[in-house]
Amino acid sequence: MSRIAIAVPLGLLGFCLYIVLVLTAADRVLQWHWLLQLPFFAIAGIVWAWPAKWLMAWAAGPR
């Protein structure tokens, strides 16, 4: 099985789980003052990129 065939469903599953986690936390964060919400949403909007970058690099690696 190729790395790409593993990475695509793994990436989609991981991203969906990440969305559920962030949305669950956002329910609580939305009750905070907007200045406290800002770093949460900024970080949550960026953090997913590092695992995605690693997964893409792994998938594109040697076959």
N, C-alpha and C positions, 0 to 999 in steps of 0.2 A: 504494500500500500504506500502511495507516495505521501510525502510530507504535506503537500497542499491539500490532499484529500482528508488528512487528519486535522489540519489547521483551520480549514473553513468551518466545519461544524463546531469545533472546539471554540473558535473565536466568536461565533454567533451565540453559542450557549453562554460563554463567559460574559459577553456584552449584555445579553438579556438578564443574566443574574445581577450584573452590576447596576443596570437600570432599576431593577426591583429594589436593590439595596439602597440606592440613592433616593428613589421615590419614597421608600419607607422612612428614611431619615428626614426627608424634606417635609413630611407631615409635621414633624416636631419642630423643625427649623423655621417653618413659616410662621410660627407663633412668636419668634424673636423679632427684635428691632431690625430694620433693614440693614443697618451697618454691620450687624453680626451675621446676617444672612449672606451678605456679599462675599466674604471669604469662603464660606461653605460652598456656594454655587460656583465660584471661580475655581476652587480646587477640584470639586466634583466634575466640572466640565473638562478638566485637563488630565486628571489622574489616569483615566482609562487609556490614554495614548501610549504610556510606557509599556504596559503588557501587550498592547496591540503591536507596537513597534517590535518588541522581542519576538512575538509570534510570527510576524511577517518575515523577520530576518531568519528565524529558524526554518520556516517553510521554504524560503528561497535558497537555503543552504545546499550543501553537496548532496547529491542523490545516491 
